[in-house]
Amino acid sequence: MDLKRRIPLLRWSFLRMALGARNITTTGQIGDGREAAAVDYVLANARPGDVDDVLATIDRFAYEQSFLINVGDEKGALLDTAVRRADPRLALELGTYCGYSALRIARAAPNARVVSVELAEANAANARRIWAHAGLADRITCVVGTIGDGGATLDLLADEHGFADGTLDFLFLDHDKDAYLRDLRSILDRGWLHRGSIAVADNVGLPGAPRYRSYMAEQQGALWDTVEHKTHAEYQTLLPDLVLESTYLG
């Protein structure tokens, strides 16, 4: 494997991402235009209507052009397996970014509606272009907002997107790591999960979601049954990461 693929620190786009870390938390983007460039690359190089090719093209951009902070191919395979296990009719993603993981969820669950909540309108616009190119815009919806906004986004999900007691089969958390536990609890308070619903959380190891991880450990066998998957951070094989897959027992 190419050394720059294995060791991201050798890549300028990775270093630029580190320098733009503050942008990520406030705007949802790294700040150098790579997200829009990724969309242009997909539209120019991926076959329209071919989900597999769109995903492969995003991966190729992340390896060869500019590092991206979506779930990536290695952890994406873990996500695929969890989605198939849940076999959802309704899936919720927190953190859209360029739309990559929502595509993976929709591909793995051909009968599901996927709703993705995204803080940044610019990310939502980029993701919608990619979903349309992949031919899945009819099954994936992006809601611009945040679960932690005092209930407005949760109310919107309930009023306009069919979220109600026991309807949510699959939840993917890949947004603000500090918000994982708070947002999961808000969803639990709404009663949307049912016994057997699956929640998958990315980046629990890097950059880390310690409160979420501790909560799942405390609730092991009581409210949740959690498996910790040891893996690597996106698009490299040097930095370790954890993906948590939790089945709701409530």
N, C-alpha and C positions, 0 to 999 in steps of 0.2 A: 504494500500500500504506500502511496506517496507520503513522504514524511510530513508535509504540510497538512495533509488530511488527518494524520494520526496525532500530530501535536499542533493544536490551533494557535498556540502562542507565537508560532513562526509566521502567522498570517497577519498582514496589516489590517484586514477587515475585522479580525478578532480583537486586535489592540484598539482599533477605532471604536468597537463596541464597548470595551471597558472604559474608554474615555467618555463615552456617551451614556454611561449608566444612569446619570441623573435624568437625562431625557426620557429614558425608558419608563421611569416611574411616574413622570408627569404627562408625557405625550403618547406613550405606548410605542414609540419608534426610537431608533438609535440616533437619528438626527443627521444622517448623511445621505438620505434618499435611497438607501438600499431596498427598502420595502417596495417602493414604486418601481424601482429597477427590476425587482423580482417579478412583479406583475407583467411588465413589458417583455421580460425574457420568456415567461410562460406563454404569453399570447403569441410571441414570434416563433416559438420552438416546439410547443406541445400540440399534439393533434386535438382539434376541437371534439368534445364529446367523449374523450378517452380519459377516464379518471386515473387509470394506472399511469398513463403517460404524463398527465399533469403532475401527479405526485412525484414521479421520477424526475421530472424536469425541475421542480422546486428543489429536490434533493441535489441535483446536479448544480444548480445555481449556488446553493449553500456551500457545496464542496469546492467549486471551481471559481465562483465569482465573488460573492460576499457572504460571510457567515450570517446565518439567521437564527433567531431564538425560538423557532417553533419546536415541537417535540422531536422531530427528526426521525430518521429511518429505524435506528436500533430500538429506541423507546416506542416508536410508532408501532412496531410489531407487537409489543406488549399491550399497547392500547387496542390494537385490532383483536387480539385474543380475548381481552376482557369484554369488548363490545359484543363479540360473537357469543360469549357466555351469557351475557345479559339479554341478548336478542330483543333489543328495546323497540317499543313503538314510539316512545318519546324520550329524547336525549337532550340534556342541557350541558353546554360548555361555557365555562367562565374564562374568558381570554381568547379572543379570536385571532389576533395578530394578522397574518396574511391569509388565514382560512385553511391552512394545511391540515390541522388535526380534525376540523369539522368535516373535511373531505374524507379523511380516513374513517371517521365514525360512520358517515353516510354510506361509504363503500362497504364496510363490514356489516352494516345493518340496513339492507335494501328496503325494508318495510318501515323504517323509522323516519319521523320528522326530527330534525336537528335544529335546536335554537341555540345560538351563540351570543353571549353577552359581552360587549366590548366597550371599554372606556373611551376609545378614540374614534371619532368619525372618520378620520383618514384611514385607519386600519379597516374599518367596516367597508368603506368604499373599495379599497384594494381587494378585500376578501370577496366581495360580491362579484367583482370582475372575474376573479379566478373561478368561483363557483359556476358562473354563467359559462365560462369557457369549457369547464369540465362537463357541462350539461346537467348539473344538479341544483341549479338555482331554485327549482320548484320544491325541493325538499329541505333546503337549509336557509334559515332566516337569521339575520344579525339584528340584535336589539342594542342600540347604543345607550349605555347606562352603566350602573354598578349596583351590585346587591346591597352595598353599604350606604345607599343614598337615602335611608330613612323609610324605605318601603315603596317608593315610586316605581322602581323597576320590577320589583316583585308583584306589585299590583298590576302592572302592564302585562307581565307574563300570565297572570291569572285571568285578566279581563280579555286579552286579545290573542293569547296563544295556547289556551286550553290547559294550563297548569291548575290542577285541583288535587283533592285528597287522593293519594295513592296512584297518581298518574305518571310519576317520573320514574323511569326504569333505569336510567344511566346518567351519571354526572361525571364530568371531567373538569378538574380544577387545574388551570395553567395560567393564572393571572398573578396578581399581587400576592406573594407568598405569605405575607403577614396577615392577609385577609382570608386565608383558607379556612381556618377554624371558625371565625366569625360568620363567614358566609354560609358554611355548611350548617351551622346552628340556626341561622335565619331560615334556611330551606327546611330543616327539620321542624322548626316552629310552625311552618305552614302546613305540615303534614303531607307533603307531596311524595315523599318516598314511601315505599311499601316493603314488606319483608321480601328479601331477594334482590332489591335494587342494588346496583353496584356503583361505587364511587372510586374513581381513579385520580390520583394526585401526582403531578409531575414535579420534578425539581425539589423533592423533599430532602435530598441530600445536598444539592448544590443549585442555587445559593442557600437552600434550606428552608424548611417550614417546621421548626422544632416544636411549636405549640400544637400544631396539627398532628405531628407524629406522636407526641406524648399523649394526646387525647385518644388516639386510636389504640395505643398500647394500654391505656387505662381501661378502655371499653372493650378490650379483646374478650370475646366469648360472651359478653353481656349484651351490648348494643350493636357491636360490629365484629366481624371476623376478617382480619386483615392479613394479607401476605405482602411482605416487603421484597421487591424485586431489585437486586443489585445490578446496576447497569452503568452506563457512561452518560455524561452530559452530551448534549446534541452535537452531532457531526464531528466526533473525534473519539479516540480510544484511550486518552491519557487521564482525563479527569473523571473520577467516580461520581455516581449519582444514585438516587433511590427513587423508584416509582412505587407508590402504595396503592394496592388494589383491595378495597374494603367492601364486603358484602353486608348489607343492613339486615340486622336480626330483629328489629323492632316489630 
